[in-house]
Amino acid sequence: MAIEKLQEKIRKLKNPCVVDFTADLSHIPEYIVQEERDFVHAYGRFCTELLEGLAGKIAGVRFSFASFALMGNDGLTLLSRLLSQAENLGYYVILDIPEALSAMGATGMANAMFASETPWECDGILTSAYVGSDGIKPWISGLKESGKDLFVVLRTANRTAPELQDLLTGGRLVYMALADQLNRLGTPLIGRNGYSHVAAVGAASSADCLRNLRTKYPGMFLLIDGADYPNSNIKNCSFAFDRLGHGAVACMGVSVTAAWKNEESDGEDYVEAACKSVDRIKKNFARYITIL
């Protein structure tokens, strides 16, 4: 199944990163916007060239279904094309989908994603489940047959996340209560590498969160969200990995896709800037973890 594929790519590249391709107009070089004349075409070219340039440097990529859906039919057509391109280039592909607000909604989404001819080809599906187990169970039953993984948001990296997610409930933090539930559901789906195909999303802004999850749930694969947020750092991320440097992957965003802006260039070299950023991130991780 897919989680072994992701871990093997990380081990081979010695780079525990995936890149989130969510971007807005300000992240796309002006010359591309002018030449393509509309955001959808400019965004498509931007993503396509980055996917080609970063191939062989990072293990995976992440796309947001909602971001493309807001562009209309052309956006969804573009998403389908980019998912296919990413797969052909050898990436592990994660697709964020909106949280279902009912069991029926989650079942409908799961059926659409697991369909044999779905236009949304991916290796991992990322969603939230703060509606309770109704939002998770419809996905669990289809993972083994589909060969996909499920990433469930437990703790986010945004500044106000502690207002709710770090509250105590019955002696547990809220996000740890959800983690307990996720662990129960995911334990029967532990793969040959020792990690479940039901994975968790933790916050790069909270070293305690990642340390807690790694310590209590040795069989839970972790996606570290917000690894390049201002309130996060690589040292925090290192607590998510096991002693072999396995069991986690860190998600980077604009620090890679919009790295050209940090170099105060006109963006003509934005792919090269993204590659340089990935190389720097890889070296920073090597200061804290050794991937065997």
N, C-alpha and C positions, 0 to 999 in steps of 0.2 A: 504493500500500500504506500501511499504518498509520503508519509512522515519519514519513512526510511530513505526515500528519494531526496528529501530536503536535507536530512542529516548527512547523507553521503556527499551531497554537493558542498555543504559547509566544510566537511572534513577535507575534501579534495582541494578546495580553494583556500582553505585556512582563513576564511572571511565569513563571520557569522552575521551577515547583513542581508536584508531585503530592502528594496527601495519602493516607497509609496509614490505613485505617479499622479496623485491628486495635486492639481495646480490651478492657479487663477491667471488672469490675463497678464498681471505684472511679472509673472515668472517666465513668460515667453518672450524671447528677444523681439524687439520692435520690428526688425527687418522681416522676420517670419510672418508677423501679423500683417504687415503691409503687403507682402507678396501673396499671401493666401487670402486676404481680404475679409475673412470671417473667423470667429473663434474656433468653431468646430474643425475646420480644415487646418488652421494654425496649430491647434492642440494635437491633432492627429499627426501632423508632420513632426512636431516637437517630441511626442512620445515615440514615434517610429524611429527617429534618428538616435534618441537616447537608448532605446532597446538594442539597437544594432551596436552602438558604441560601448555599452556596458556588458555585452554578452561575454561570458567567460571571466568576469570580474566579481560578480555577485551571484548568490545562490538563487535569489528569487525576486519577484516583483509583486506589487499590490495595487489593485485598482478598486475604485469605489463605484458600485452600480448606481447609487443615487446621483453622483456627480455627472455621470453620462446621461442618466434619465432626464435630468433637468435641462439638457440640451435638446430634448425632443427626439424624434425618430432618427435623425442623422447622428445624434450622439450615441444612441443604442447600437446603431449599425457600426459606428466607429469602435465601440467597446468590443463587440463581437470580433471585429478584425484584429484589434490589438491583443485580445486574449489568444487568438489563434497564432499571431506572430510570436508572442512571448513563448508559447508552447514549442513552436518550431525552432526557436533559438535556444531551447534547452533550459529555460527558467522553470523554477517552481512557481506556480501562479496562485496568488491569493485574491479572492474577490470578496470585498465587503458588501453585504446586503443589508437592507433595512431590517430593524427588529420587528418581528411579528407581534401583534398585540393580542393574539388569541391562538388557541390550539389549531383552529381551522386555518388561520392565516399562515401559521408555521408549516402546517401540512401541505398547503397549496404551494408555498415557496419551495419546500423540500422536493415535492413531486416535480416541479418545473426544473429545478437544478439537477436532479438525478435522472431526468428523462434521457433516453438513449441518444436522441438527436437534439439536445439542448444547444442553443447558440452561445451559451455562457460556459465554455470549456474552462475548467480550472482544476487545480489540485487541492486547494483548501478554501473553505467557505468561512468567512468571519462574520459573526453576528453577536448581538447582545441578548441576554436572557433574564433581565431584571423583571420580566413578567412572571417568572417562576419556571418550573419544569415544563410547563406547556410549551414554552419557547424552545426547549432543547430536545425533548423526546422524539418529536417527528423527524428530526435529523438523524438521530442515533441509529435508527433501524436501517437507514439506507447507506451508511458509511461503508460497511464491509463489502457489499455487492458493487458499489460504485467505485471503490478504491480511493475515495476522497477523505480529507481530514476536516474536522470542525474546530474552529477557533472561537472560543466564547469569551467575551469581554468580562473580566472580573474587576479590574481596577484601571482607571484611565489616568493619563498624565496631565490633564488640564488643571489649572490652578485651583479651581473650586471643587475638585473631586472629593477632598476629605469631608466636605460638608455633609455628604450622605454615605459615601462608600467606606469611610473609616469610622462610622458610628458603631458603638457596641450594641449587640443584640444577643441577649442570653449568654453573655460572657465571650462572645466572638465578635470580631469585626464583621461588618456586613459583607465585604468582599470575600472574607474567609468562609462565611456561611455558604455563599454560592459556590466557593471552591470545593467545600465538602460534598455538596450535591453533585458537582461536576465530576469529582473523583469517583463517586459511587457509580455513576453512569458510564464513566470511561474505563474503569478497571478491566471489564471483560474485553476491551478492544486494545489491550497492550500488544504492540507488535514485537517483531523479532529483535529490535534494537533496545527493547526495554521501555519504550515510551508509547503512551496511548495515542490513538488516532483522534481522541477528543482532547484538544489542547486548550490552553488558557492564555488570555491576554492580560499581562501585568504592566505596571507603570514604571517607566525609566526614571521618573521623578522621585520614586520612593524606593530607596534601598531596602527598607524594612519589608515592603511588600514582596519584592523579589526574593529576599532571603527567606521570608516566611513560606512562600510557595515552594521554593526549591527544597527546603528542609523537610517540610511536612508531606510533600507529594513527590517522591522521587521518580514516579512513573509518569508525571505530567509534563508534557512538552510545553515550553513557554515562549510566547511571542512578546517581546519587550516593545511596548508602544511608546511613541514620543521620544525616541532615543536622541533626537537632535533638538528637542524643545529647550528653551533657555533655562528651565529649572531642572534639567537632566544632565547626566554626564556618563562617560564610559565606565567609570569605576562603579557607579550604581548598577549598570547593566551586568557587570561581571558576576554579581551575586546570583544571577539566574542560571548559571552554567554549573554542571557537575564537575567532578575532579578531573575528568578527561576532556573538559571543554566542550561537552555535548549537552543536548537537552534544551537548547534555547536558540533563538534568532532575534536580532535587534532590527527594528524598523526605522529606517532613515527616510527623510522626506526632502524638504527644500534645501537642506544643506548639501544635497547631491544634485537634485534636478535644477535648482536655481543657484548653483555654486558660482556661475559666471557673474552674478551680481556682486559677490564679495570681492571679485577681482577688478571691479569698476571698469569692465569692458563693455563693448556694445553688444556682446552676446554671440559674435561670429564664432567664437571658440567654445560655445556652451557645452558641447559634448566632451571636449578635452578637459574642460574645467570640472565636469561631473566625474570623469575618470580619475582625475587628480584627487578629488575629494574622497572618492572611494578608497584610493590607495592610502590616504592619510588616516582614514577611519580604521582601516585594516591594521595599520601600524599602531594606532592607539589601543586597539583591542589587544594586540600582542603584548602590551605592557602589563596586562592584568590576567589574561587567560592564555593557556597553551592548548591548542586543538590537536588531539592525538588521533 
